[in-house]
Amino acid sequence: MENFWTYFEVLAPSIGVGLVFWLAIRAIFRADRNERAAEIQVREEASQQGVQRDEPTSGPHS
């Protein structure tokens, strides 16, 4: 049983950091997915109303 706690003490920090990393990446991907869905919804609503938005071509200063 003492070996179990030794291995647990060694592996727990790595597992914890991996879990935090996974949660952060998951949150980023979900936020990106929701952002894209919201943009599509806004474009669809604008096209239904006949409003055309100016889209940037390739960057903030182009």
Rosetta silent file (secondary structure, phi, psi, omega in degrees, C-alpha in Angstrom):
SEQUENCE: MENFWTYFEVLAPSIGVGLVFWLAIRAIFRADRNERAAEIQVREEASQQGVQRDEPTSGPHS
SCORE:     score description
SCORE:     0.000 S_00000001
   1 L     0.000  -28.937  179.238    0.000    0.000    0.000 S_00000001
   2 H   -66.657  -34.045  177.198    2.932    2.298    0.596 S_00000001
   3 H   -64.915  -36.845  178.483    3.969    1.941   -3.048 S_00000001
   4 H   -58.255  -48.053 -177.905    0.525    3.098   -4.158 S_00000001
   5 H   -68.307  -31.659  176.157    0.845    6.385   -2.274 S_00000001
   6 H   -64.676  -47.898  178.436    4.373    6.881   -3.573 S_00000001
   7 H   -64.511  -39.308  179.234    3.190    6.449   -7.164 S_00000001
   8 H   -62.557  -43.863  179.233    0.149    8.618   -6.489 S_00000001
   9 H   -62.607  -33.297 -179.165    2.323   11.427   -5.109 S_00000001
  10 H   -77.301  -40.456 -173.681    4.497   11.272   -8.205 S_00000001
  11 H   -88.174  -24.762 -175.364    1.680   11.106  -10.765 S_00000001
  12 H   -57.372  -45.959  179.323   -0.933   13.405   -9.182 S_00000001
  13 H   -61.156  -41.656  179.721    0.692   16.733  -10.185 S_00000001
  14 H   -65.473  -41.739  178.439    1.053   15.644  -13.814 S_00000001
  15 H   -65.419  -40.612  178.929   -2.514   14.392  -13.949 S_00000001
  16 H   -63.586  -45.035  178.771   -3.748   17.617  -12.339 S_00000001
  17 H   -65.176  -40.347  177.199   -1.879   19.836  -14.800 S_00000001
  18 H   -62.404  -39.918  178.771   -3.123   17.700  -17.684 S_00000001
  19 H   -65.745  -43.228  178.179   -6.689   18.027  -16.440 S_00000001
  20 H   -63.568  -42.454  178.121   -6.416   21.819  -16.121 S_00000001
  21 H   -61.497  -45.325  179.897   -4.895   22.019  -19.629 S_00000001
  22 H   -61.209  -43.829  178.876   -7.688   19.859  -21.062 S_00000001
  23 H   -63.683  -39.740  179.878  -10.366   22.010  -19.402 S_00000001
  24 H   -66.461  -45.849  179.712   -8.781   25.217  -20.706 S_00000001
  25 H   -64.231  -40.946  178.405   -8.507   23.931  -24.284 S_00000001
  26 H   -60.967  -42.354  178.783  -12.072   22.609  -24.120 S_00000001
  27 H   -65.125  -39.008  178.599  -13.331   26.019  -22.969 S_00000001
  28 H   -63.830  -46.449 -179.606  -11.455   27.756  -25.797 S_00000001
  29 H   -65.378  -39.211  177.786  -12.916   25.428  -28.437 S_00000001
  30 H   -65.537  -41.148  178.910  -16.437   25.776  -27.049 S_00000001
  31 H   -63.790  -40.761  178.646  -16.144   29.567  -27.003 S_00000001
  32 H   -64.504  -42.733  179.197  -14.905   29.544  -30.599 S_00000001
  33 H   -62.604  -43.441  179.233  -17.763   27.269  -31.687 S_00000001
  34 H   -66.959  -37.360  178.136  -20.333   29.499  -29.979 S_00000001
  35 H   -63.609  -44.545  179.349  -18.759   32.624  -31.492 S_00000001
  36 H   -64.607  -40.253  178.844  -18.940   31.167  -35.001 S_00000001
  37 H   -64.294  -39.379  178.792  -22.560   30.109  -34.476 S_00000001
  38 H   -66.859  -39.897  178.161  -23.448   33.613  -33.273 S_00000001
  39 H   -63.611  -42.182  178.297  -21.751   35.200  -36.289 S_00000001
  40 H   -63.033  -41.447  179.761  -23.663   32.915  -38.647 S_00000001
  41 H   -64.093  -41.745  178.920  -26.919   33.765  -36.901 S_00000001
  42 H   -64.127  -42.299  178.450  -26.232   37.498  -37.177 S_00000001
  43 H   -63.081  -41.382  179.169  -25.418   37.141  -40.897 S_00000001
  44 H   -64.830  -42.529  178.653  -28.600   35.166  -41.504 S_00000001
  45 H   -64.943  -39.664  179.212  -30.711   37.732  -39.676 S_00000001
  46 H   -66.625  -39.444 -179.951  -29.028   40.568  -41.582 S_00000001
  47 H   -69.250  -31.316  176.804  -29.605   38.848  -44.923 S_00000001
  48 H   -68.481  -30.937 -179.749  -33.270   38.343  -44.054 S_00000001
  49 H   -89.470   -5.622  178.771  -33.583   42.058  -43.371 S_00000001
  50 L    81.641   17.445  179.565  -31.701   42.958  -46.539 S_00000001
  51 L   -95.068  133.896  178.129  -28.767   44.547  -44.732 S_00000001
  52 L  -114.545  126.755 -178.758  -25.311   43.920  -46.156 S_00000001
  53 L   -93.058  147.553  174.051  -22.313   44.243  -43.862 S_00000001
  54 L   -80.751  124.725 -179.634  -18.861   45.275  -45.023 S_00000001
  55 L  -101.192  135.061  174.643  -16.466   42.390  -44.443 S_00000001
  56 L   -67.067  145.004 -175.441  -12.742   43.025  -43.958 S_00000001
  57 L   -79.652  -48.551 -176.808  -10.704   41.387  -46.699 S_00000001
  58 L  -152.268   18.015  177.964   -7.631   40.114  -44.901 S_00000001
  59 L   160.619  175.393 -175.786   -6.848   41.877  -41.681 S_00000001
  60 L   -70.306  -24.431 -175.319   -7.434   44.869  -39.506 S_00000001
  61 L  -115.804   18.607 -178.234   -5.331   47.267  -41.604 S_00000001
  62 L   -86.974    0.000    0.000   -6.030   46.084  -45.137 S_00000001
